[in-house]
Amino acid sequence: MTAGSLQGRVAIVTGGGRGLGRAHALMLASEGAKVVVNDLGGDLQGHGQDLTPAQSVVAEIEAAGGAAVVSGHDVADWAGAKAMIDLAVERFGDLHVLVNNAGILRDRLFANMEESEWDAVIRVHLKGHAAPARHAMTYWRERAKAGHKVAGSIVCTTSLAGLVGSFGQANYAAAKLAVVALARVLALEGAKYGVRANAVSPSARTRIETSLKAPPPGTFDTFEPGNVSPLIAWLAKADCPATGQVFQAYGNRVEVMQPTQIAADVRTEGRWTVAALDKALAGKLPAAPGLADFVPELADVVR
């Protein structure tokens, strides 16, 4: 494997056995990173365990001349997440990049959602981001305090479901918007240690997103997961300038999102009255954005 932009970097990719995670792990390795391929190997609902997908990705990386190791740790388990960080350091001598990608689905109309369905999705998507990031941040903080130069990068995986909402996915959407807030806090707190953090919303054909059909042979596949991975590799670079950002990526597009822009700003003398708000905000409330506002190719996808 030839030297690339990530030569000498050590990366963890959670949910790295399939779909986007697999594509990210292969891309990072192709750029020279040593990769911990983490995947519990459960089904789409989070049941079961099978290391075969992660082992397959590691075998692909090694066959291409790269270095990788399998991790079957549960990323939403506090001790398991620490053990995963420790594995990277023990096996490859350091850690530079954490790509939080693992996820499950338990879709249900909110009025019908069971507590277990809410808890399971929040656990994997939100705690499964927080636990690895916490132990990675602790590792980098200690390195910085010991006088080592740290160029850490955390990539959090969000979704348009979190940014604009998604019918039948209250648990998933809530977790994915929370991930954006987590990434921004990590960017703020990590700056003093040399750690950057960003969130990426990918639109790709995976086990989670099955409604995106493949194009005819010979045409560009807009929703191929590998289209997102160059952005992940760029964010993983030691000299990448991005931090605290939210990206939407698919096909040949990368969009830099600003989900906290002020759409209207009205003022009054003293305290508002209900009647005054009626008048002041008439015609000033923007329409709620939808999936197709950011990914026009999703105009016919109803989720």
N, C-alpha and C positions, 0 to 999 in steps of 0.2 A: 504494500500500500504506500503510495507516494505521500510526501509531506503536504499538509494542507494548512488551512487557516487556523486549525485547532490543534496543531501538533503540540504535544506535551500537556494538553488539557485533559482532565478527568471529569466525566459526566455521568449523571444518573438520569435514566428515563423511566418514569413509573408508567405502568400500563404499556410496557415496551414490547409486548409479545405479538400484538396485532395492530392493524389499522394505522392510525396516526402515530402511535408510539413506536411501532416497528419502523415506519418510514423515518421518524426522527432519529432513532438509534442508528439505523444504517447510514443516514446522512452525516451524523456527527462522527461516526467511525470513518467514513470516507474522507472526512476533512482532517483526520489524524487523531481524534480524541479516543481515549480509552473509555469504554462504556460499561456501566452497570445496567444490565437490562432487567428491570424489575417487573414482574407480573405474577400475581397470585394465581392467575389462570382460571378464574371462575367464569360462569356464564354471564350473559348480559344483565341478569338480575342480581349478580353478585354471589350466586350459590356455587359451591364446589371449589376445587383446587386442582390445578394441573400445570406443572412446570414445562410441559412440552413446548408451548408457544415461545416462551423465553429462551429455552434451550435451542430452538430452531434459529432464532435471530442471532444468538451468540455464535452458533455454528456458521452462519452466513458471514458474520463479521470476521471470524477467524479464518475462514476459507479465502477471504479476500486479503488476508495478511494483517488484519487488525487485531486489537486486544479487547476482550469483553469477558464479563462474568455474569452468571445468572443470580438473580435475587428473587426469592419467593416470599419476601417479607410482606406483611399486611401494612400498607402505608398509613392506614387510619389507626393503627395501634401505636401508642406513644413509644413503647419499648422497641417494637418492631421497626419503627421508623429510625430510631437511633442506631439499631443494629445494621440497618441498610447503609447509613452514613458511615459507620465504622467499617463496614465491608469495603467500601470504596477506598477509604484511607489505608486500610490494612493490605488490600490487594494491589493498589496502584500508587500508594504513597502520598496521595493528596486528594482534594476535591475542589473543583472549580465551577461546575455547572450542575444545577438541579432543574430538570424539566418535569414538572408535575402534570401528568397527563391521564392517570388512571381514573376510570369512571364507570358507573353503572346506570341503569334506568329502572324505574318503577313507575311508569306512567299511569295516571288515573285522574279523572275529573276531581277537582278539589273537594267537592261536596261528598264524594265517595271515598276519598283517600283514607287508608288506614294509618294509624300512628307508626306502625312498623315500616310502611312504605316511605313515609316522610323521613323517619330516623335513618333508614339505611342509605338513602341517597345523600342526605346532608352529611352523614358520617364519611362516606367514601369521597365525595367531591370536595367538601370543605375541610373536614378534619384530615382527610387524606392529602390535602395541600399543606395544612398548617403543621402537622406533626413532622414531616420531613424538613420543611422550611425552618422550623424552630431549631432542630438539631444541626442543620447545616449552618444556620446563622450563629449558633453557639460555637461551632467549630471555627468558623471564620473570625469571629470576635476574638477567640483565644489566640489564633494565628496572628491577628493584627496587633494584639497586646504584646505578643512575644517579639514583635519587630519585623515580622514577615510582611512582604507586600502581598496584598490580597486583591484579586480581580475576579470576584465571584459573580455569578449570574444565576438568578432564579427566574424561570419562565413558568407562569401560571396559565392554565388553560381555562378560558372563559367561553362564552357562547352567545350568539345572538338571542338565544332563549332568555338569557339573563339581562341583556341590554334592551330588548324590546318586548319580551314576554313570549310565551309559547303555550297554546291551548293544551290542557291536559298534562302540563309539566310544572306544576307549582313548586314541587320539591326541587327538581333539577334547575329551574330558572332562578329560584331563590339562592341556591348554592352558588350558581355561576355568577350572579351579580355580587355576592359576598366575596368571591374570589378576586374580583376587581379591587374591592376595598382592601383586601389582604395584600395584594400586590403593591398597592400604593403605600401602605404602611411599611411594608418590607423595604421599599425604595427609600423612604424617609429615614428609617432606623438603620438601614444597612449602609448608607452613604459614608458614615464616619469610619466604617471598617473596610471600605472598598468593595461593597456589594451592591449590585444593581438588581432591580426586579421589574418585570414587565408582564402584562397579560396579553395572551393571543387568543382570538376567537377564530377558529378554523371552520370553514365550510367544506366538508369532504365526505366521501362515501365510506362509511364504516359500519360496524355492528350497531352503533347507536343511531346512525342516520342511514336508513335503507331506502329512502324515497328518491334518492338521486341516482338516476339510471346512467349506465355507461353509454357513451356516444357511439356512432357507427365506427367500424374499424378504419384506421388511417386518419382520424380527426383528433384534434387536441382534446384530451379528457380533462375538462375543467375541474371536476371534483375528485380527481385522483389524489389520495392523501399525500403523496410525495411532493405535490406542488407547494405544500405549506412548509415543508422541512427546511428549505434554504433560509427562510426567515428565522427559524429556530436556531440554525447554525450561526447565522449572523448575530443574533442576540447572545450566543454563547461565546463569541470572540472576547478575548481579554481587553481589546481596545474599542469595543462597541460603545458608542456614546449614549445609547437609549436607556432611559430608566424612568419608571413611573408612567409608562405609556400603555395604551390599549390599542392593539392592532386587530384588524379583521383581514384574514388571508384566505385566498382560494384562487385556483386557476393561475392566471398571470397577473393577479391584482393583490396589492397590499394597501390597505386603507388605514390611516392613522385616525383613530376615533377620539372625539371629545364629548363624552356622554354627560359632562357636567356643565355645559354651556347654559347661560341664562337666556331663556327664550322671550321673557317679558319682564319688565321692571316698572311697576307702577307705585306711586307714592301719594300720600295725603298729609294734611296737617293734623298732627296728633294721631289718635287711634282711629283705625278704620271702623266704619259701620258696615253692616251687611248690605244695605242699599247702595253705599258708595262702591263697594267691591263689585256688585252687580254691574254698575255703570262702567267702572274703570277697566274691568277685565273682559267686557263684551267684545268679541271678535279678536281678542289677543291670545287666546289659548291655542297653541299649535296642535295639529292633529298628531295623535300617537303614532310613532314610527312603526313600520312593520318590517318583516324579513326582507321583502323585495326592495325596500329603500336602500339597503346596503348590498344586497346580492340580487340584482335584477333577474338572474336565472332561477331564483326561487319563487317567482311570481305565481307559478301554478302549484306550488307545494303548500298544502294546508296541513299545519301540525298544531 
